[in-house]
Amino acid sequence: LAAEQAARAAVLLVDDEPHRLAALAEALARPDLHLVRASSAAEALRCVAERDFAAIVLDVEMPVTSGPETAQLIRATTGAEHVPI
């Protein structure tokens, strides 16, 4: 399973609302994508620190750390400066 996931492009989905996160994952589901879900900015930053992503789909309005603030933090993460958000 890990080799299969590594062969697919990873896309990080970030939304604090579980129903929107599920709907987004369903809308983007494709065999060539490995969708990783995060429900907070902190979780998204952990994900970015652990692996590379081809793209990040990020909710704008989130509690604690907003989407734009999260995007700035992701951009500051080594290796994630050029990931499309």
N, C-alpha and C positions, 0 to 999 in steps of 0.2 A: 504493500500500500504506500509506503514512504517513497519508493522509487517512482510509482505512478504519479504521486502528487508532485514530485520534483520535476517530472517531465512536462507538467502543465504550467501555464502561466498563472501565477498567484495574484489575486486581486483582494485587497483588504476592504471590507465593508464596515463602516463605522456609523452607528446610530444608537441613541439611548432608548429608543422605543422598540421593544421586541417585535411588535407586529410589523413595523416598517422595515426592520432589519430582515425579517422573514420574507416579506414581500419583495424586497430588493434582491435577496438571494434567489428567490424563485424567478424573478424577471431576468436575471443575468445568468442563470444556470446554463452551462454548456459543457460538453465533454472535454473541451480543451482548456477549461479554466478550473483552477482550484480556488474556491471562494473561502476566505477566512473572515469570520465575524468578530467584531469587537463592539462592546456596548458602552464604552467610555473612552475618553481621551487617554487616560492612564493605560487602559488595556491596549489601545491602538499603538501607543508608544512602545509597550512591551513587545507587541507583534513585530513592529518595524525593527526593533533591536535584535530580534531573533532570526529574521529572514528577509530576503529581498522580495519586493512586490513589483509587478508590472504596472499597476495602477492602484489608486486609492479612491474610493467613493466615500465622501465624508459629509455627514449631516452638519448643517450650519449652526443650528440652534441646539446646543447641548448644555446641561447644567454643569457647574463647576468650571470647566474649560470649554469655551465655545469652539465651533468648527474652525474659524479663522485662526484662533490662538493655537489650536491643535495642529493646523497646517504649518504654522510658523515653527512649532516645536519639531515637527517631522522634518521640515526643511533643514533644521539645525542638526539633525541626526546624521552622523557620518554614513555615507553611502546612500542616503535617501534624498539628496538635494535635487535630483532631476526626475524623481518619480512623479508622473502626472497625478494631480489631485483634482 
